[in-house]
Amino acid sequence: MDTVSPASPPDRRPKLLLVDDNEIFCSTMQRAFGQRGYEVRLAHNVPQAEALLKSWSPEFAVLDLRLPGPAGLTLIPRIKAASPDARVVMLTGYASIATAIEAIKLGAVHYLAKPVDADEVEAAFRRAGGDDMVSPSESLFSVHRLEWEHIQRVLTEHRGNISATARALHMHRRTLQRKLNKHPAPS
């Protein structure tokens, strides 16, 4: 199994920031990446990650999109400011085109739908471009999927703020929260 090794002295372990509110997932990934030679630090929300970034600059980061409080997307520019060459992978259980595009625009190298394992994340760190072996889909999205994509786009525009998104969509906040708690509709 290959490990990613940045251009640095061989006695130094690559630094990985893992931000996810699922503590079991975090401990599993921390153990897996620790065995691969990474120095892994954990955060379960944006403020914890920001505190780590004040005195520590990771070369790699794995961020969950949906966190309590601010969304994981908000960390990408902060990580890039602390370490411009950092390889950031965004994870989500609620994949949408809008958030994938936003993550890439902000500097993520890849966007993965959960569940994932350490092999998939490490492969994503090494990716430098798209996969030309994937053929474009000929199918159209369902109406429910289009609604999900629209909600995700508006949520991204409002930086994860549920209340502002609900106002922009002319929707009751609780209705929006119910829709967000459902898994995305199939394509």
Secondary structure, DSSP 8 states (H G I E B T S, - for coil): ------SS-TTS--EEEEE-S-HHHHHHHHHHHHHTT-EEEEESSHHHHHHHHTT---SEEEEES--SSS-GGGHHHHHHHH-TT-EEEEEESS--HHHHHHHHHHTEEEEEESS--HHHHHHHHH--S--TTS--------HHHHHHHHHHHHHHHTTT-HHHHHHHTT--HHHHHHHHHS-----
